[in-house]
Amino acid sequence: MSDIPQTAPQAPPLGQAFFYWLKLGFISFGGPMGQIALMHTDLVEKKRWISEHRFLHALNFCMILPGPEAIQLAIYISWLMHGVLGAVMAGVLFFLPAFLLLSLLAGAYLAWGDVPLMQGLFYGIKPAVVAIVLFAAWRIGSKALKNSVLWGIAAAAFVAIFVFGVGFPWIVLVAALLGVIGGKVMPDKFRGGGGHGASDKAYGAAVIDDHTPTPPHAQFSWLKLGMTVAAFVTIWLVAMLVVGGQQTLNDMGSFFTKAAFLTIGGAYAVLPYVYQGGVEHYGWLTGPQMIDGLALGETTPGPLIMVVTWVGYLGGVTKAVFVNPLAAGFAGAAVATFFTFLPSFLFILSAGPMVESSRNDLKFTAPLTGVTAAVVGVIMNLAVFFAWHTFFPQASTATPFTAPFEWFAVLVAVGAFVALWKYKADVMHVISFCAAVGLTYTLLPPLF
């Protein structure tokens, strides 16, 4: 154990943190669980900016919030380190690259109909995403599931969602209730992370360690809570006034605000709602265009809910919110993205101080520990879901194993997982290599 650092690294200045969050925005592939695993590797294991306990406590909280949990975790950690400015910086940089990329892809999509080069790249990226999500389940599960009770909750959650199709919000609710009961009946089983000091033993002392006092800006007060909520309500009202002169943009502002409060369970829980509103009610895009946008959203960096950028761009052009199609598309994309993510900042900045004040109180932490265990099972379901649609791209629920079977994608996924698990390869390197392999394979003549 002598090689484990006993002294915490120097706290990173805001500029250093800026470049990390910017980099993360460009390499955050793999959906929310892949992004969370990437942050865990960087911030807990390598940089040691935050301890395992503090990381998991923040993650547990973000899991029960509406909205994209990965970006909320980034906002939380950066807020803890650098206050409100850090929170805004991390949150914006997390989705900004995806916003720009999806807007550009949407413009190209409307102009040329398809993007063959990108499709070749995505052919390699999709199986890499399967490996990243599976690796995330293993990484988070091995850290969070410290006893048979938590393993049981994870297994039950997987069966509930995979076999019976139980909604994620119900799984979270039941897991939290089990945590409440378990914290009273068997408290030792629901002390998350294996007890204080576990993270030190694994990775060494961190800048924000298990016993590091809550910084002044993160301490709770009712006055601060009221001022924060009032500030966000004001921002929302002003933004609605700005877009209020254009009916489509006004509709987007209202619609995506509602969507943001319905995303308990992540993007997949709200996609049917977005599809129904964007395609069937408002007619911003067609069903096939929505599916194409989802495929791009799954294989570009940033949260999967960034598909709202695609919906907003196509809606802005379809409804001609401006004469210039480029301006119309970017306006729609900006409005959809802004109103989708604004509540995430509200949730963290308003409730974060209460969460920090509860981290040593078992009656608050035990339910969150139960939620984390259930989430591991949900991640496994997500890995199976991605694998199914990647290896059997034409399959459906009625015919789950419809040919063709993409044997090459299986080989890429296995290779990517081995690279991540055995050789500790960098996620970005794995994605880049798999993308190049996929492009090469699609350009070559068929082997059989």
Secondary structure, 3 states (H helix, E strand, C coil): CCCCCCCCCCCCCHHHHHHHHHHHHHHCCCHHHHHHHHHHHHHHHHCCCECHHHHHHHHHHHHCCCCCHHHHHHHHHHHHHHHHHHHHHHHHHHHHHHHHHHHHHHHHHHHHCCCHHHHHHHHHHHHHHHHHHHHHHHHHHHHHCCCHHHHHHHHHHHHHHHCCCCCHHHHHHHHHHHHHHHHHHCHHHHCHHHCCCHHHHHHCCCCECCCCCCCHHHCCCHHHHHHHHHHHHHHHHHHHHHHCCCHHHHHHHHHHHHHHCCCCCCHHHHHHHHHHHHHHHCCCCCHHHHHHHHHHHHCCCCCHHHHHHHHHHHHHHHCCCCCCHHHHHHHHHHHHHHHHHHHHHHHHHHHHHHHHHCCCCHHHHHHHHHHHHHHHHHHHHHHHHHHHHHHCCCCCCCCCCCCCCCHHHHHHHHHHHHHHHCCCCCHHHHHHHHHHHHHHHHHCCCCC
